[in-house]
Amino acid sequence: MAGFCVRLTQDMPNRVGALVSSHLGKFIGVGGLVVLGSGGGACIPAYENVRAIRAYAHEDVSLKVSLDRIEDIARTLDLVDRILVSTGYTPGDQWVRRIPLTDPDYRRIKDDIKTENPYKFGEFEVPVLKCYRRHIENVLEEYKPPPEKPMYPSIFDAVAGFSGRTPDLKKHWDAHRDANTLFSEAFEAEKQLEDELAGQPEGVRKARAGELAERRNKRIAAEGQVAGAKAALQQDAALLAADAKLSDPQKSQIARDALGVISVAFRVELEALALLPIVVIQTIRALPGAPKELVTTPTLKMVRQVYQLPSFLSGLKERFIRQVSVLEAMTGVLAKASGVDPDKTAGFMLRESVVDQIVGITLDSLRIDLKAGGEMFIFSSIHTSTTQTTKNDNDGTSETLDYTGRKFQPDYRVKPIILAQASFAIVLDWIRLPGVAALNFGYATDRAYRSGGTIEQSSLATQLGIRGWASDVFDFGLGFLGIRSSAKIAKFTSGEVRKVGAVDGAINSIAPLQIEMTQIDVGYDVLFAVGDATMKAYMEELVVGVRYYRYELPRIVYELKNTSTDPKNKYFSFNRESPPQAVDARYLLAGVSMRFGQGEAPLFSPWLDVAIFGGAGPTSFYFLNDQAGPDVASNRQEIKQIALSFNGTLAGGIRWRFLPRGSRLRLDLCAMYRADFIYTNIHRNSADLRTDYGSIDVFHGPTLAIRGAL
């Protein structure tokens, strides 16, 4: 990489020297164009390729490999400019015929690169772009035009001759390139200042708001120049499409040659765009260890330089996005004039690719996932304290809940349920849409190994409506167009619930514990559409959706009544409690679930799940009219109210990969501990009443499974 300079800006060599110290220079030849920031994030998802994500998903993080790939990406712009407007052309030139990359040449070049730095030091995928770059450079060196003056200064000059109305085609390309360069610089400067101010106090941000506005205006003005230059090229393309008449053999030869060269330029830029988001994420993950990886004794200056790199690649990405659309249009015009399908042009001879549109939907777009293992299910109930006070410092109000006086509370003595589980999933990836369709089915049961004991019938058991003994969980789901849906139906009995004294804990009665739960989730993983590369680097899923919960547990319901005369300081004292009963509640919740992690690349791959849902639903229960009377229908006050429910999830897990990284077949050991917290507050018609269960329910337990994926 030493000494490499790509024409991204007019003064790039000076900027490289200013940015990178001599110690880093031998590693960072691209001048610090390392990490794609979040600016312009709306554009990134359109160019993310599922095939590229999967091809590089299992790699270890290496800053040296990322820097090598960034050099390839940046060099692409220089090579495209070279073959289109800087290389002389005469019909029949060898360099034009040799510039398409064939499959045999690709395999040979790829094998050679695997033996070179930095790819020989790990299991890293050699990008198609790198092979194409080396091939083009070799062709331009070995088959460069003869020393005599060429017929045309460039391919674009030859194409311009197809129409008497497009003499400035090359000039318009140069103007578009230069406008794109100015725009990328302005975009980069704005992004760098935004990142710098993001963590500053409000006063600092306000003081520099004018500076940020000035940079934003420069970026907007530069974007206008790009649009004007692009319009000129589009007009040239339209005129060529209308006027191009291949009336003689020489024009036909020029059209074929130009189509081949421009389609190659289009192809390599597609490969660069597909690779770019991958490199962005891998580089961000590698930055924490960057100084140590690059040099043995990093200085503070070097560390600062490395961590300033994330703003630079954003401008490069914006230039690629704008330039590739121009090349696509030019390829289409020449292909139509030549009567050739664009997919059959020279640039697309090589079928190996990480670009979804090139490869299309093939057998490896279908993924199969099998999992088998065991799960332990534990139920715990965290009782709220006897007295709770909450204060609002803004308005000076307070609210106290005092349960003093309650007689009984449920004491759940749960024996952990050990379930054998198995699941099967089949997923279809589409062009730029991962998991466009999915079907999964899971089943867990303790019939193979029971840990819950037997059912003992009692008056409390009859009262709670205990009817069965088997523990089963069904879990199934569908996904389509990124929308995920799943349903879990659980019903099992294990352990016992005791009715105990709230003060002395004396046992009043005992019954088996029966739990029934139905959970249906529908959500959309929005992470793929997020343009923030830093977020993607450390997050695997970001699902926004709704959850339906039907949830039944043995309960004692407590009613508290406001006894305070001060409207600012409410004091809710215990009023009455219900008999033990199976309370059925149905909640519709909305929320978000997130998985933090770095995917399946490392040998040991940890993750953290966090989910927060909130909502409401109907619930029903009863109090006794006569607290000392019998629990019979004639003595019950049936109440149907709306319950507010809050559901939080916290889970941690780790994947341990068994098979080599390069294998399409995956075999992992997955371990996870998950806890779901559910708190319910029952709304009452009177503002002076509070009703709840006096506890927070927690479903938790570990899972251990072997997962195989193809």
Disulfide bonds with the S-S distance in Angstrom:
none
